[in-house]
Amino acid sequence: MKSGSGDDPFAETDSDPGPESDEQQDEVMEVETEPADVETATQPDIPYKFRRDSVKQDRKQRPIFIRPEVEERESTFLRNLEDAVGEDVYKTDALEAALVVAMDNPDLVAEKLREWGYDWEQSAASR
């Protein structure tokens, strides 16, 4: 068969390196079996803000529905937060940080939910 455009582009040639040695395969396996939290293991001293290429990197978009009175407070919250840290803050970072703080303090979230009516029936029954 003539060589040309009909040749198998994936066929091995003399210049192909061939299969990897066992040592190289072991190195590949080690890389593939690193812990899921690689960013902490490999770069613990670099803050999250500087390890990413964009604010949305490695984040999953989630819909959130908020009432108008909560939305109205958002810009004030961001301004106060920027004053507290002394620099501009991405809204995405601010809201995710607020969510993490809430997750770290479920008692504060429970208090707010009670204000909104959660546990109301039990509270009313105990009065």
Secondary structure as the mmCIF struct_conf table of DSSP 4:
data_model
#
loop_
_struct_conf.conf_type_id
_struct_conf.id
_struct_conf.beg_label_comp_id
_struct_conf.beg_label_asym_id
_struct_conf.beg_label_seq_id
_struct_conf.end_label_comp_id
_struct_conf.end_label_asym_id
_struct_conf.end_label_seq_id
BEND BEND1 GLY A 4 GLY A 4
TURN_TY1_P TURN_TY1_P1 SER A 5 GLY A 6
BEND BEND2 ASP A 7 ASP A 7
TURN_TY1_P TURN_TY1_P2 PRO A 9 PHE A 10
BEND BEND3 ALA A 11 ALA A 11
TURN_TY1_P TURN_TY1_P3 ASP A 14 SER A 15
BEND BEND4 ASP A 16 ASP A 16
BEND BEND5 PRO A 19 PRO A 19
HELX_LH_PP_P HELX_LH_PP_P1 GLU A 20 SER A 21
HELX_RH_AL_P HELX_RH_AL_P1 ASP A 22 GLU A 32
TURN_TY1_P TURN_TY1_P4 THR A 33 THR A 33
BEND BEND6 GLU A 34 GLU A 34
BEND BEND7 ALA A 36 ALA A 36
HELX_RH_AL_P HELX_RH_AL_P2 VAL A 38 THR A 42
TURN_TY1_P TURN_TY1_P5 PRO A 44 ASP A 45
BEND BEND8 ILE A 46 ILE A 46
HELX_RH_AL_P HELX_RH_AL_P3 TYR A 48 ARG A 51
BEND BEND9 ASP A 53 SER A 54
TURN_TY1_P TURN_TY1_P6 VAL A 55 ASP A 58
HELX_RH_AL_P HELX_RH_AL_P4 PRO A 68 VAL A 85
TURN_TY1_P TURN_TY1_P7 GLY A 86 GLY A 86
BEND BEND10 GLU A 87 GLU A 87
HELX_RH_AL_P HELX_RH_AL_P5 LYS A 91 ASP A 104
HELX_RH_AL_P HELX_RH_AL_P6 PRO A 106 GLU A 115
TURN_TY1_P TURN_TY1_P8 TRP A 116 ASP A 119
HELX_RH_AL_P HELX_RH_AL_P7 TRP A 120 ALA A 125
TURN_TY1_P TURN_TY1_P9 SER A 126 SER A 126
#
